[in-house]
Amino acid sequence: MANRILIVDDAAFMRMMIRDILSKNGYEVVGEAPDGAQAVEKFKELKPDLITMDITMPEMDGISALKEIRKIDPNAKVIMCSAMGQQAMVIDAIQAGAKDFIVKPFQADRVIEAIKKTLG
């Protein structure tokens, strides 16, 4: 069975890019969310195997959403997505329980490597 992934990013273009990379590599994208608040709701509803989570978003940022999701499921697997120059936020995310992070602009092989590593 394909691993089920939830994509969270406020930019539709970024979600499309990640969806494209994942689909081409045999992963099933079960849902998408444009902000952290919706990510938490979708996580409860869809129970994905993994989440790719943008750090900076409106409504609720990725780190807050990560913390909420980890309250629901301490074993949730989340990979943070950050723009260049967000090192401090990436450190916060890892401390909050993120398993890995990928940097924008995305490189397909790095995205797949992070997902494979995280899913074990």
N, C-alpha and C positions, 0 to 999 in steps of 0.2 A: 504494500500500500504506500502511495506517495505521502511524503511528509506534508502536513497541512500548515500553511504559513499565512499570517495576518500581516499586511503591510500598512504602516502608519506614517504618513507624511502629509504636510499641509499643501504641498505642491503636487497637483495631479500628474504633471510631467514626470516627477521623480517616482511616483507610485507606478506609472506606466513603465518606466525604465526597469525598475526592480521586478515588476511582474513579468516583463519580457525575459529578463535574465533567468528568473526562477522557472518559468514555463519551459524554456529551452533546455533546462537541465533536469526536467522530470519532477519538479516540485509542484504541488497543488496550492494555488493561492485561494484561500477560502473566504477572504474578505479584505476590505480596505477601510481605513479611517483617516479623515483629514485633520484630526486633533486628538489630544490625549484623552479627553473626556469620552469621546466616541470609542477610542481604542479600548478603554476599560469595559465599556458596555459590550463591544464586539467580542472581547476576550471571554467574558462570562457566557455569552451566547454561543460562540463557535468553538471554544476550547482548542485553539490551534496548538500545534507542536512547537511552534516558534513564532516570534514576532520580530519584525524589523521596525525600529522606532526612531523617528527623527527626534532630535533634541529640542530644537526651537520651533514651537508651533503656537498658534493662538489658543484661547480657551484654557487648555492645560498643557504645559510643556512635557516633553518626553520623560524627563527625570521624575516629575510628579506622577505621571501615568505609570511609569515603571514601579514606583513605590506602591501605588494602589494595587497594581496587578500582582505584585509579590505578596501583598497582604492576603489576596484571594487565594493565590497558589504560590507558596514559597519556592517551588521547583520550576516556576515558569522560566522558559528560555527566551531571553530578549537580547537582540543585537542592536546596539545604538548606531544611528547614522548621524554623522556630524560633518559640518563644513570645515575647511581648513581653519586653523586658528581657534578652535574650541577645546583645546587641551584640558583646561581647568574643568569644563563641563563634562568631558569624557571621564576624567578621574572621578568626579561626583557620581557619574552614572555607574561606573565599575563598583564603586563603594556601595551604591544602592542595590547592586545585584545584577547588573548587566553582565552577560557572558563574554561579550566581545564588542568591537565597534568597527564600522567601515566608514571611510571618508569619501565625501562627495568631491569631485564627480566620481561616480562608481566605476570600478573596473570589474568586469564580470568575473574574472578568475578570483579576485580578492573576496567578492561577495560569496561565491560558492565555497571557497576555502573556509570562510568564517562560519558559514551555515553547516558545512560538513563537520567541522571541529566542534561546534556547539551541540549538534544533534548526536555526536559521537558515533 
